[in-house]
Amino acid sequence: MQSLALRCALFALAVALLGRATPSHAKCSWEVLECNLVPVSEEVAMRRECYHNSHFRASSPLSGCPPGTEQNGALCYPLCDDGFSGSGPVCWQNCPNGFRNDPAHCGKTAPESRGVGYPWRFGDTPFSLDGAWKRCEQENTQGCEQDGAVVYPKCRPGFHPAGCCICSPDCPEGMLDIGVSCQKQTRTRGGGSAMICPSGKEQIGALCYDDCPAGWKKTSVMCQEEAETCRNVPLAPTGCPAIVPFSFMLTQGGYCSTQEYKADTLEHAKQLAENCTGAQATHIQSYLVNECDCKYGDRLPLTSGFSYCLGEKCQRCYAGKWSDATDCRNDCKP
C-alpha cells in the first residue's frame, strides 16, 4: 500500500516537472487600435536585433573653381588679363573712372566747349590772323590752334577737338572712338569648364558632400556608424485567429463607396472601416445574381452601379452618391 502511494507521488511529481519544462502555446487574440489591427498575446518572445545607424551626408551644390579660373554663371573660365573683366566666354576691356560702363562700350563724360574762338576783327592786319593768335595766346596758357578762319584755345589734356568748338574726352588706349562712346576691346577665353567642390568636400554627381564625423564611415551619400546598436524586438505571436476579408458600404456626407477590410471578426472589421475613414460602415452580406429578394445588406447587380438594401429602405450607389429607390427589385430582370 505504501509502495503504491509512493509510486503515485513520484508519477505526480514527474507530470508536474514535465509540465513545467514544456511551455504552453501563447494565447493570442486581435484588438483594434485606432486604424490598426494589432495582436495581443499573453506571452511575447523576443529576439536580438543589431544594426548600424545611418544618415544622409550634408550636401551643397557645386560652388568651386580650379586655381587660375573664376566662376561665371554655372561654369569656370580662365582669369582675364589686367584691365579686362570677364562675362561668360568673353573678356571685355574695363572703362576708365567717370566713363559709363555699357555692355560693349564706355560712355564718355560730358564734352567741353571752347567758345566761339578768336576770329579776325577790325583793326587787325587785313588777311592776317596774327592779331587773333596774339589775343588767344594771351588768354589761354595751354596754347591755341586754328580751325578754318578762327583761332581756338587747345583742349585740355585728356580731351581732343571734335569739330570747331567742342572738346571730346579721349578714349583709353586701344579703344575705338565712335563719338559719344568708346568701343571696348574683347578677348575670348574659351567655353568654360564644369565647377568643382571646395576643398574638404567630395563630389558625387552634381553635389558636394561633407565628410562623415569620427566613428562613422562613408557609404556613397550616407554616413554609417561603425559601432552596432542592438535592441530586443518582440516576435510576432503565433496561434492568432485567421484574418479574413469583409466588404463594407461606406457612407459619409451623402456620398458612398465600397471598401474591403481584413480582420478576425466582423465587429473588428467594422471598427477598422469606421476608424480609418470616419464614415458609417454597413456590411455587404451577399452578392445576388439571379435573385430579386431584397434583404438587409444585400447588393443587386445593375447595368450601372449597385443597389443596396438597408432594411426597409433601398438606396442606389451611382456616380459616387446615394439616391433613394422605391424597390430594389424593380431594378432586377425577372
HELIX and SHEET records of a PDB file:
HELIX    1   1 GLN A    2  ALA A   21  1                                  20    
HELIX    2   2 ASP A  130  GLU A  139  1                                  10    
HELIX    3   3 LEU A  266  THR A  277  1                                  12    
HELIX    4   4 CYS A  328  ASP A  331  5                                   4    
SHEET    1   A 2 CYS A  28  LEU A  33  0                                        
SHEET    2   A 2 ASN A  36  SER A  41 -1                                        
SHEET    1   B 2 MET A  46  TYR A  51  0                                        
SHEET    2   B 2 THR A 229  PRO A 234 -1                                        
SHEET    1   C 3 SER A  54  PHE A  56  0                                        
SHEET    2   C 3 MET A 222  GLU A 225 -1                                        
SHEET    3   C 3 TRP A 216  THR A 219 -1                                        
SHEET    1   D 3 SER A  59  PRO A  61  0                                        
SHEET    2   D 3 LEU A 207  TYR A 209 -1                                        
SHEET    3   D 3 GLU A 202  ILE A 204 -1                                        
SHEET    1   E 3 THR A  69  ASN A  72  0                                        
SHEET    2   E 3 LEU A  75  PRO A  78 -1                                        
SHEET    3   E 3 SER A 193  ALA A 194 -1                                        
SHEET    1   F 3 PHE A  84  SER A  87  0                                        
SHEET    2   F 3 VAL A  90  GLN A  93 -1                                        
SHEET    3   F 3 THR A 186  THR A 188 -1                                        
SHEET    1   G 4 ARG A 100  ASN A 101  0                                        
SHEET    2   G 4 HIS A 105  GLY A 107 -1                                        
SHEET    3   G 4 SER A 181  GLN A 183 -1                                        
SHEET    4   G 4 LEU A 176  ASP A 177 -1                                        
SHEET    1   H 3 GLU A 112  SER A 113  0                                        
SHEET    2   H 3 ILE A 166  PRO A 169 -1                                        
SHEET    3   H 3 PHE A 159  ALA A 162 -1                                        
SHEET    1   I 3 TYR A 118  PRO A 119  0                                        
SHEET    2   I 3 VAL A 150  PRO A 153 -1                                        
SHEET    3   I 3 CYS A 144  ASP A 147 -1                                        
SHEET    1   J 3 TYR A 255  ALA A 263  0                                        
SHEET    2   J 3 VAL A 244  GLN A 252 -1                                        
SHEET    3   J 3 GLN A 280  HIS A 283 -1                                        
SHEET    1   K 4 ARG A 299  PRO A 301  0                                        
SHEET    2   K 4 PHE A 306  LEU A 310 -1                                        
SHEET    3   K 4 LYS A 313  TYR A 318 -1                                        
SHEET    4   K 4 LYS A 321  ALA A 325 -1                                        
END                                                                             
